Amino acid sequence: MSTSAQSEIRNPKSEIAIATRRHFFSQCGVGVGSMALAALFQSDGLAAPNIDPAHPLAPRQPHFPAQAKSVIYLFMAGAPSQLELFDDKPKLRDLHGQPPPKSLLEGKRFAFLKGNETLLGATRKLERVGQVGMDLGELLPHHRKIVDEVCWLRGMTTDVFNHGPAKLFVNTGFPAPGRPAMGAWATYGLGSESRDLPGFVVLQSGPRGPRAGASLWASGFLPTSFQGVPLRSKGDPILHLRSPAGITRQAERDFYNTVGELNRARLDVVGDPEIMTRINAYEMAYRMQTSAPDLMDLSQESADTLREYGVTPGQPSYATNCLLARRLVERGVRFVQLYHTNWDSHGGPGENLNEDFEKVCKDVDQASAALVLDLKQRGLLHDTLVIWGGEFGRTPMGEVRNTIGRDHHIDAYTMWLAGGGVKSGFMHGQTDELGFGVVEGKVHVHDLQATVLHLLGFDHERLTYRFQGRDFRLTDVHGRVVQEILA
Amino acid sequence: MQSLQTGIRASEVGVNRQVISLAMLVLLAAGCGLCTAAPPDDVRFNRDVRPILSNNCFYCHGPDPKHREADLRLDTSDGALAMVVVPGRPDKSPLIERVTSHDDDMRMPPPASKKGRLSDQQIAILRRWIEQGAKYEGHWSFLPLAKAEEPAVKNEAWVKNPIDRFILARLEQEGIVPSPEADAATLIRRLSLDLTGLLPTPQEAEQFASEFSPSLRPSVSPSGNEGETESQRDSEKAYAALVERLLNSPHYGERWGRHWLDQARYADSSGYSIDSERQMWPYRDWVIQATNDDMPFDRFTIEQLAGDLLPNPNKGQLVATAFHRNTLINEEGGTDPKQFRHEAVVDRVNTTAAVWLGLTVGCAQCHTHKFDPISHREYYELFAFFNNTTDVNNKGATVSVARGEMFGQIPEPPPPPPELVEGFAQRQAAWEKEQLALVAPASTLPVTWHPLEYVEAGTSSGTALKRLEDNSLLAASPIANHDAYRIVAKTGLKPLAALRLRVLTHDSLPKQGPGRAGNGNFVLTKVTASAAGNPLKLVSARADHEQPEYGVAGTLDDDPQTGWAINVGPKSQAKMNADHEAVFVLATPLAADGPIEIRLLHELHGDYLIGRFALEASETAPPGTTRVDKELAEALAMPPESRSTKQALLVRDAFIAADPQARAAKARREAAAAKAADVMVMKELDQPRETYISLRGDFLRPDKDVGPLSPGGLKAVAPAFPAQAGRTRVDLAKWLVSPENPLTPRVTMNRVWMRYFGRGLVETEEDFGTQGTSPSHPELLDWLAMEFVTGPKSNVQGLPWSMKHMHRLIVMSNTYRQSSKIRPDLAEKDPRNQLLARQERTRVEAEIVRDAALSASGLLDRTIGGPSVRPPQPDGVYAFTQTAKKWTPDTGPARYRRGMYTQFFRSAPYPLFTTFDAPDFSTVCTRRIRSNTPLQALTVANDEAFVEIAQGLAARVIREVPADDSPARLKRAFLLCLCRQPNDRELAALQGYYDRQLAELKQDEARAKQLLPTSQQPNASPATAAAMVLASRAILNTDGFITRE
């Protein structure tokens, strides 16, 4: 099925598509339900993927040859300070303690600033490193190893300045819950190479989960097969993964066969396509019972690898999750997203720019770099896109709490990309001398999304899903592929 | 023209991406599949023109004056006629000129808006509209309810009530035949799930089938018209009787009350990051009771929004106002209570608008709504209604409610306090004498500290405790801000009188420790010890060094804010980064020498954990310590009449703790108190607060220029309030349910419809504004709304605003009774079933997944109302919350209560609920999504709660079919779950599975026993019983089980 489904992507209304459905009807021994299902998945958008109802995650071809086959999105939840880590502003140091120029604040909103704050020069040393000449903060020593491997985006901007909405915005293109996440769009477009694991996997580390929670990896109005599945770092990786006591693996196969047969029997009577989705969900559940523990078994990794990442076996951490991300990509999982908290350096308890910031930098520095180098060494980097960054940046003004921190800043911040068809050792974007805004190479969140989809082989304006009469897309009605950074 | 052009160009700079996208959404939504290709002869503004203008023009030429370009507004007739529309003369109308222009500088919408040109079809519509006089209509949902004519239909026989006319007329227009009536099994399961959320019993299902289906009836009337009519009458009677039974079931109030609780954002915790438990269940009880009583919806509204302001409110009316105390409370340190009071009021405004008006007013919190006629000022006029209550974040009015009180039970008087029980004073005096003897030093003997032999050493975070050569334990780098260390150790001592905790420095620790905080400090907030599961009371903790205000005594109380830390002041001689020790004396030396368990809790400040430590024990308490708390000892030493109140209480409480009789009296009193709750309610301030417009929604920026606002409604929805002083929440509630307000009944009926057909007549049930979708059957919606407001014409049953009347109408209709089978013939014509030529097959909500399973298994505890309960849940649910919640699973019947009674923590809901799409109830939820995922499969297959349910179902089947007849038993299980008999294919699948598993289990009895509950043994061999558990589990896991067909 999957091959014929692939061939009809370009023109789903062709005769091939009809023939495919006939084939499905006659050869696959399923009844009217599947017919109706095929009709349901038949999108009106000309370039929308044609999804095999029996296998919604079967691999599919994109619009044009893809640079990246999979994505690892390292989400720095809470928003790291670009001014301490990536964007050195000598002028900001000079004007430290002075009120910011009024002209720069005109019409700006901040989450917490009261208006009387003063400029805060970088609280950490930054140094220009690498051939690319990137400013790198002292708290990210391991990033020096990848400074010429990655593509630096120093002109990022977004639209919304609260964590939940901003996380939703970068994930779904819209600042309120209800739309599909980027990972859901990717698996909707491409399916997944893995038959035994979800196509879109989410991992978490840090003191707590990200604000906005599960809506960040929801499938929105897309079929729920494309929803992100969280893998837990303690106990069973997935809730309820383990069969009840007294059931052998073989007996469990029989159970899943039986449930599947009962569901198929009903499908033939009532024809509801949702039953087909349920059948697939159960099959995936069964496979996950072995594939997930195998995935989590880090004893298969060499001591060197563990050391490179900074993984302590048995101890959940961002480093462990980075290593798991590589293992997921190796297994064909399409989209892996890691959330690490807490970067929200306002200055309050647990969120100061001093030891709390040091800790979170230390949490992610080594493993982020190790992941890029490991992917490269294994020949996976060229078709794996790594994305690193938060939901926005932090203000050039200090925010006064228990200590001085920085507030949310949406007009200029830094992210980096690696592999998957982007230039390596390349810097794109420049901010003004105080770091308030972008003066060159601005990349809006929608542009980033358009670019990610482009690297996955999609025209972001044509990867659509028809819902409530409208062809929806990740980039909403915006977005421009950042040609400058494509390799 | 020139100015218009310039103005529009300037506007592009500020184009708001989100709002445009919203506009696009509706543009396309409005052009849905049911439109015709050529412009209709009779162009209607709302149907045809408004969507075009709204999506392409209103953003810059709409209601918001701050964003209006060229001073042109197209959302009003005056605005359009003044500048760009000449009625009857499209060719003279600049509007047409601009939308058809090929000059990019002239064209509207401008190219930079990325909206693209209007289509020829859209332009033709605008043209014809102008030709026909360019008449404006208000937005449909704001127009008064139209008295809808019940349409004529060809197939009169299909019509059970007017609902069917509206549906059938449309189907006939499209040439579609409705689906046949569903069979009896489907109907009773559908009705039971829809009206009560529980499955019918097999008896009920069989009885209904026999009464409803002529073929199953014992005596079939002779064929012929007369007989058929009679048989139809009998079917109808059986169906109507079933509907009445279910509407009168007390579980109806649970089912429909739960829908309401979604909108009330009911939860059992306060939200945000601390998210502590709260007692709001009396409000849940009130909702259930009011729903069961069919309290008219207008009263239901008034009591919840303003029960406290009614004359002489009764307790129920006060509890009803908890509706708006379900708002979040932020208990974090350092929060500004005023900010969270403001947030709560904002949520009350937004929730009120969403629930009753179906409007998203939140946009107007910061600025006048871009699309809907809701001004910034009006938002704060609504706000003013809610701005005068006494509650401020975690403080506010409460009322004490006993268990059952909302259901009309009179609360029993509480048992007397222990000190009023006879003999208390005498026994206390005797006890005091004994204690005084103990106050003498515990021991004068020298102390020898013996190292403990650790049997287990772990942490709740998973951080390893590594044993070093010197018998100390080193905590690896932490992954949790807070952590609890648990050590099980052998002492070999008899007796065990005291414990010593030595905190030790180590090179791997920050500043060498001994703590893990950046400066080497820690805060130990609690120390407990137990032996063989019995807690050992620790007294008189003493340390060699204590940080001011962080004394070691704080480790023995229950306050997580107090504990032992070791920082030093600038002039102190003491040193923080050095070894220190604390000694804990047991109140009663432990005679046994078995292993003891010691817990060290760190609940304060992130990362303030002990880094390295060692534990030791002694047979004697160190000199200078006593076995009585220091404070207690001092109090005991005083003659009773000289004690301070605090001392007297200290002695009394110590005695109560020691005296079994007094302890029992105290427990009785506490148990009685636990049956009551102080539920948070609304209470008005004596002096109202002044309400100002918050500039840009910022509560710190009141717009003093506009001055304090008086409360008011939305003028576009219904007439403004009559000029009167002192408008209150009562006035607001009455305005919401006034006959002039068309939104409340439309919105409410649309949501009721949505519960029965999977989606509303207005699909965007949360948005009845101009950006929402139009109703698929506008006349039906208005008919339902009108019927709801006025009550039934024939004065049979029900009153105005009767929900039960509306439920009855809908479920009695033929539209509702149709089969939900997919019809391939409609795949092209109506793929999304908007015309309702069939019922909709829907997966039941999260709570109902549990309820259906519990009712099938017979385990269900049908108790209604009361405090929330805790069924078993998997470990690790709180791995990502700031504070771990207490979750000791209930045993006994409380373990098997309906899903809606499960303790709901907003920050970490019961996993079943999240997996099956329940929201976190931080804000109003008017519609839940329905997903279908492998995680759902794993939950129903493997969750401990569902394994117990499968065991319960198997036991029930064996009980009800005592003979060892597996086909009969499998059919019984099938019937219990799906209310029908399996077909041959289904039975063959089940029987094959059962037989194969039985054969294997016979070979392996140990495995069979693992599948069975330990408590009760069913009347069958372990293999047979276990195979039946497996078969039951298979049926519970079918799609059909969690689906309402």
HADDOCK unambig.tbl for C-alpha pairs under 7 A between the chains (distance, minus, plus):
assign (segid A and resid 32 and name CA) (segid B and resid 824 and name CA) 6.87 0.50 0.50
assign (segid A and resid 36 and name CA) (segid B and resid 824 and name CA) 5.97 0.50 0.50
assign (segid A and resid 36 and name CA) (segid B and resid 827 and name CA) 6.47 0.50 0.50
assign (segid A and resid 39 and name CA) (segid B and resid 827 and name CA) 6.61 0.50 0.50
assign (segid A and resid 207 and name CA) (segid B and resid 480 and name CA) 5.85 0.50 0.50
assign (segid A and resid 207 and name CA) (segid B and resid 481 and name CA) 6.48 0.50 0.50
assign (segid A and resid 207 and name CA) (segid B and resid 880 and name CA) 6.69 0.50 0.50
assign (segid A and resid 208 and name CA) (segid B and resid 880 and name CA) 4.28 0.50 0.50
assign (segid A and resid 208 and name CA) (segid B and resid 881 and name CA) 5.63 0.50 0.50
assign (segid A and resid 208 and name CA) (segid B and resid 882 and name CA) 6.44 0.50 0.50
assign (segid A and resid 209 and name CA) (segid B and resid 880 and name CA) 5.17 0.50 0.50
assign (segid A and resid 224 and name CA) (segid B and resid 931 and name CA) 5.40 0.50 0.50
assign (segid A and resid 224 and name CA) (segid B and resid 932 and name CA) 5.73 0.50 0.50
assign (segid A and resid 224 and name CA) (segid B and resid 933 and name CA) 6.39 0.50 0.50
assign (segid A and resid 225 and name CA) (segid B and resid 933 and name CA) 6.28 0.50 0.50
assign (segid A and resid 240 and name CA) (segid B and resid 938 and name CA) 5.59 0.50 0.50
assign (segid A and resid 240 and name CA) (segid B and resid 939 and name CA) 5.65 0.50 0.50
assign (segid A and resid 240 and name CA) (segid B and resid 942 and name CA) 5.39 0.50 0.50
assign (segid A and resid 240 and name CA) (segid B and resid 943 and name CA) 5.52 0.50 0.50
assign (segid A and resid 241 and name CA) (segid B and resid 938 and name CA) 6.09 0.50 0.50
assign (segid A and resid 242 and name CA) (segid B and resid 942 and name CA) 6.62 0.50 0.50
assign (segid A and resid 243 and name CA) (segid B and resid 942 and name CA) 5.43 0.50 0.50
assign (segid A and resid 244 and name CA) (segid B and resid 942 and name CA) 5.73 0.50 0.50
assign (segid A and resid 245 and name CA) (segid B and resid 1010 and name CA) 5.87 0.50 0.50
assign (segid A and resid 245 and name CA) (segid B and resid 1011 and name CA) 6.44 0.50 0.50
assign (segid A and resid 246 and name CA) (segid B and resid 1007 and name CA) 4.66 0.50 0.50
assign (segid A and resid 246 and name CA) (segid B and resid 1008 and name CA) 6.55 0.50 0.50
assign (segid A and resid 246 and name CA) (segid B and resid 1010 and name CA) 5.03 0.50 0.50
assign (segid A and resid 246 and name CA) (segid B and resid 1011 and name CA) 5.46 0.50 0.50
assign (segid A and resid 254 and name CA) (segid B and resid 993 and name CA) 6.82 0.50 0.50
assign (segid A and resid 255 and name CA) (segid B and resid 1034 and name CA) 6.47 0.50 0.50
assign (segid A and resid 258 and name CA) (segid B and resid 989 and name CA) 5.97 0.50 0.50
assign (segid A and resid 258 and name CA) (segid B and resid 990 and name CA) 6.75 0.50 0.50
assign (segid A and resid 258 and name CA) (segid B and resid 993 and name CA) 6.57 0.50 0.50
assign (segid A and resid 259 and name CA) (segid B and resid 1034 and name CA) 5.71 0.50 0.50
assign (segid A and resid 259 and name CA) (segid B and resid 1037 and name CA) 6.65 0.50 0.50
assign (segid A and resid 259 and name CA) (segid B and resid 1038 and name CA) 5.84 0.50 0.50
assign (segid A and resid 261 and name CA) (segid B and resid 989 and name CA) 6.66 0.50 0.50
assign (segid A and resid 262 and name CA) (segid B and resid 986 and name CA) 5.56 0.50 0.50
assign (segid A and resid 262 and name CA) (segid B and resid 989 and name CA) 6.79 0.50 0.50
assign (segid A and resid 262 and name CA) (segid B and resid 1038 and name CA) 6.74 0.50 0.50
assign (segid A and resid 263 and name CA) (segid B and resid 1038 and name CA) 6.03 0.50 0.50
assign (segid A and resid 263 and name CA) (segid B and resid 1039 and name CA) 6.17 0.50 0.50
assign (segid A and resid 265 and name CA) (segid B and resid 985 and name CA) 6.70 0.50 0.50
assign (segid A and resid 265 and name CA) (segid B and resid 986 and name CA) 6.50 0.50 0.50
assign (segid A and resid 270 and name CA) (segid B and resid 821 and name CA) 4.48 0.50 0.50
assign (segid A and resid 270 and name CA) (segid B and resid 822 and name CA) 5.98 0.50 0.50
assign (segid A and resid 271 and name CA) (segid B and resid 821 and name CA) 6.29 0.50 0.50
assign (segid A and resid 271 and name CA) (segid B and resid 822 and name CA) 5.22 0.50 0.50
assign (segid A and resid 272 and name CA) (segid B and resid 822 and name CA) 5.85 0.50 0.50
assign (segid A and resid 275 and name CA) (segid B and resid 1039 and name CA) 6.27 0.50 0.50
assign (segid A and resid 277 and name CA) (segid B and resid 932 and name CA) 6.90 0.50 0.50
assign (segid A and resid 278 and name CA) (segid B and resid 932 and name CA) 6.27 0.50 0.50
assign (segid A and resid 278 and name CA) (segid B and resid 1039 and name CA) 6.53 0.50 0.50
assign (segid A and resid 281 and name CA) (segid B and resid 933 and name CA) 5.28 0.50 0.50
assign (segid A and resid 281 and name CA) (segid B and resid 934 and name CA) 4.26 0.50 0.50
assign (segid A and resid 281 and name CA) (segid B and resid 937 and name CA) 6.64 0.50 0.50
assign (segid A and resid 282 and name CA) (segid B and resid 934 and name CA) 5.74 0.50 0.50
assign (segid A and resid 282 and name CA) (segid B and resid 937 and name CA) 5.54 0.50 0.50
assign (segid A and resid 284 and name CA) (segid B and resid 934 and name CA) 6.02 0.50 0.50
assign (segid A and resid 285 and name CA) (segid B and resid 934 and name CA) 4.86 0.50 0.50
assign (segid A and resid 285 and name CA) (segid B and resid 935 and name CA) 6.96 0.50 0.50
assign (segid A and resid 285 and name CA) (segid B and resid 937 and name CA) 6.37 0.50 0.50
assign (segid A and resid 285 and name CA) (segid B and resid 938 and name CA) 6.10 0.50 0.50
assign (segid A and resid 315 and name CA) (segid B and resid 463 and name CA) 6.92 0.50 0.50
assign (segid A and resid 350 and name CA) (segid B and resid 606 and name CA) 6.17 0.50 0.50
assign (segid A and resid 355 and name CA) (segid B and resid 518 and name CA) 6.83 0.50 0.50
assign (segid A and resid 468 and name CA) (segid B and resid 29 and name CA) 5.25 0.50 0.50
assign (segid A and resid 469 and name CA) (segid B and resid 28 and name CA) 5.32 0.50 0.50
assign (segid A and resid 469 and name CA) (segid B and resid 29 and name CA) 4.27 0.50 0.50
assign (segid A and resid 469 and name CA) (segid B and resid 31 and name CA) 6.61 0.50 0.50
assign (segid A and resid 469 and name CA) (segid B and resid 32 and name CA) 4.83 0.50 0.50
assign (segid A and resid 470 and name CA) (segid B and resid 25 and name CA) 5.98 0.50 0.50
assign (segid A and resid 470 and name CA) (segid B and resid 28 and name CA) 4.59 0.50 0.50
assign (segid A and resid 470 and name CA) (segid B and resid 29 and name CA) 5.53 0.50 0.50
assign (segid A and resid 476 and name CA) (segid B and resid 21 and name CA) 6.16 0.50 0.50
assign (segid A and resid 477 and name CA) (segid B and resid 21 and name CA) 6.13 0.50 0.50
